[in-house]
Amino acid sequence: MRRLPLRAALALTLFALHPLVLAASTDPTLVQAEALLGQHQPKSAFDLLAPLEDERAGDPDYDYLYGQAALESGQSSIAAFAFERCLATDPKNGPCRMQMARAHMALGENASAREELALVEQSQPPAEVTALIQQYLGALSQRGISEKRRVSGYVQLGLGYDSNVSSSTSNTQIALPAFGGLPFTLNGVATRQEDRFQQAAAGASVEYSLNPAWSLLGDAALSGRVYPDQDTFNNQVSDAALGAAYRAGHSSLLAKFQAQDYRLDNNAFRSLYGILTQYQYAASENAAASAYVQASHLDYHLKGTPDARRYTVGAGYSQAFNGDLAPALYAGLYGGQENSDGNDYLSQDFYGLRLGGSLGLSSQVRLTASLSVEQRKFGGTDPLFLVTREDTGTDLGLGAVYQPTPHFSVRPTYTYSKNTSNIVLSDYDRHVISLDLRYGM
């Protein structure tokens, strides 16, 4: 808890609340500890008193000063135990009860802090102490508002290299069965193109607790990538979601309405609207299982490109481990359908696997890795290649997070993508290397 700028007044008014430890005036150790606290040296006072705890615990004079030294040294749990002993022996000790309220506040136990302050207020303390109680109550009210409303956000800037900007084949000549195998030459954006890029992203999320069970959720994000040479593939993505979550025991259920706008070369390309529902069960503090259902409508703005509806179901499991390197792992399975309006050969069934994890090399450096494999089978014969298209997409990601401060991080990443297809235009691989600077709030 942030120290309030009333320590001198607090010392005087607390002294007036209760005839504090006249024994302290004749006990050399307590006199020395009290002097150290008066000189703003709580760590020295704590080091003086801590070795005596087994011998002197239960003495309210000792417990009060020991608890105060612990609280001012940032050891709130130890302080709370000391003040509990003090109050068990002397329930009417106003200064100790006031300090107990501060210990509860430092531990985030707001309801208990309010109870202690109410007991002090009932004793009709001096006006200065009453004013201090009101200040603490005001701080608790502000904290309550902050705890109900959790806001987080980030901004990110980066640059990198993309070996295949258009996700296209490296072949420059193909044969089309629909034209009797006649060869066609590919050029421009229809073939593999490489380029460097700059990218930026920002996002924010809000959770507002209505009560311990229900909360409202909101998310928004904006990202973009610019290719200096292949500017046809410059893109911007806007995402937004709004929903609610319900929590009971180890279980939680959330539902969100989602929307996305994807722009290519500064032109509207695709809009997405849908709903996501997810159930999660926290088996422990370090392990959780989840299942989800997602339904989306894809609205393509390019003339001649039909809209589609996409349905996905999936499940996942994550586990973090204690000990060296603090490893964390996750795994997920999913499947679904994408139905294109009026074009069976563009519709598809898909299913996939996602694996990933991380290792902590130090308190500031963490390595990450991910692997995803997706199998796609389309619903009709392609009019140019006269076969039913089948794809297998594989993505391998490697990265690191260097976090020198709580809010700032440096994130190098490498991603290899391979799409294997029986249609040559969709058979390609891709390497993307990037370095991002991220500030989280």
Secondary structure as the mmCIF struct_conf table of DSSP 4:
data_model
#
loop_
_struct_conf.conf_type_id
_struct_conf.id
_struct_conf.beg_label_comp_id
_struct_conf.beg_label_asym_id
_struct_conf.beg_label_seq_id
_struct_conf.end_label_comp_id
_struct_conf.end_label_asym_id
_struct_conf.end_label_seq_id
HELX_LH_PP_P HELX_LH_PP_P1 ARG A 2 LEU A 4
BEND BEND1 PRO A 5 PRO A 5
HELX_RH_AL_P HELX_RH_AL_P1 ARG A 7 LEU A 17
BEND BEND2 HIS A 18 HIS A 18
HELX_RH_3T_P HELX_RH_3T_P1 LEU A 22 SER A 25
TURN_TY1_P TURN_TY1_P1 THR A 26 THR A 26
HELX_RH_AL_P HELX_RH_AL_P2 PRO A 28 GLY A 38
TURN_TY1_P TURN_TY1_P2 GLN A 39 HIS A 40
HELX_RH_AL_P HELX_RH_AL_P3 PRO A 42 LEU A 49
HELX_RH_3T_P HELX_RH_3T_P2 ALA A 50 LEU A 52
HELX_RH_AL_P HELX_RH_AL_P4 GLU A 53 ARG A 56
TURN_TY1_P TURN_TY1_P3 ALA A 57 GLY A 58
HELX_RH_AL_P HELX_RH_AL_P5 PRO A 60 GLU A 72
TURN_TY1_P TURN_TY1_P4 SER A 73 GLY A 74
HELX_RH_AL_P HELX_RH_AL_P6 SER A 76 THR A 89
TURN_TY1_P TURN_TY1_P5 PRO A 91 LYS A 92
HELX_RH_AL_P HELX_RH_AL_P7 GLY A 94 ALA A 106
TURN_TY1_P TURN_TY1_P6 LEU A 107 GLY A 108
HELX_RH_AL_P HELX_RH_AL_P8 ASN A 110 GLN A 122
TURN_TY1_P TURN_TY1_P7 SER A 123 SER A 123
HELX_RH_AL_P HELX_RH_AL_P9 ALA A 127 LYS A 148
STRN STRN1 ARG A 149 ASP A 162
BEND BEND3 SER A 163 SER A 163
TURN_TY1_P TURN_TY1_P8 VAL A 165 SER A 166
BEND BEND4 SER A 170 SER A 170
BEND BEND5 THR A 172 THR A 172
STRN STRN2 GLN A 173 LEU A 176
HELX_RH_3T_P HELX_RH_3T_P3 PRO A 177 PHE A 179
TURN_TY1_P TURN_TY1_P9 GLY A 180 GLY A 181
STRN STRN3 LEU A 182 THR A 185
HELX_RH_3T_P HELX_RH_3T_P4 GLY A 188 ALA A 190
BEND BEND6 THR A 191 THR A 191
STRN STRN4 ASP A 195 SER A 209
BEND BEND7 LEU A 210 ALA A 213
STRN STRN5 TRP A 214 VAL A 226
BEND BEND8 PRO A 228 ASP A 229
HELX_RH_3T_P HELX_RH_3T_P5 ASP A 231 PHE A 233
STRN STRN6 ASN A 235 ALA A 248
TURN_TY1_P TURN_TY1_P10 GLY A 249 HIS A 250
STRN STRN7 SER A 251 LEU A 264
TURN_TY1_P TURN_TY1_P11 ASP A 265 ASN A 266
STRN STRN8 ASN A 267 SER A 284
TURN_TY1_P TURN_TY1_P12 GLU A 285 ASN A 286
STRN STRN9 ALA A 287 TYR A 300
BEND BEND9 LEU A 302 LEU A 302
TURN_TY1_P TURN_TY1_P13 LYS A 303 GLY A 304
HELX_LH_PP_P HELX_LH_PP_P2 THR A 305 ASP A 307
STRN STRN10 ALA A 308 ALA A 320
BEND BEND10 GLY A 323 GLY A 323
TURN_TY1_P TURN_TY1_P14 ASP A 324 LEU A 325
STRN STRN11 ALA A 328 SER A 340
TURN_TY1_P TURN_TY1_P15 ASP A 341 GLY A 342
HELX_RH_3T_P HELX_RH_3T_P6 ASP A 344 LEU A 346
STRN STRN12 GLN A 348 GLY A 360
BEND BEND11 LEU A 361 GLN A 364
STRN STRN13 VAL A 365 THR A 381
TURN_TY1_P TURN_TY1_P16 PRO A 383 PHE A 385
BEND BEND12 VAL A 387 VAL A 387
STRN STRN14 THR A 388 TYR A 402
BEND BEND13 PRO A 404 HIS A 407
STRN STRN15 PHE A 408 SER A 421
BEND BEND14 ASN A 422 ILE A 423
HELX_RH_3T_P HELX_RH_3T_P7 VAL A 424 SER A 426
STRN STRN16 TYR A 428 GLY A 440
#
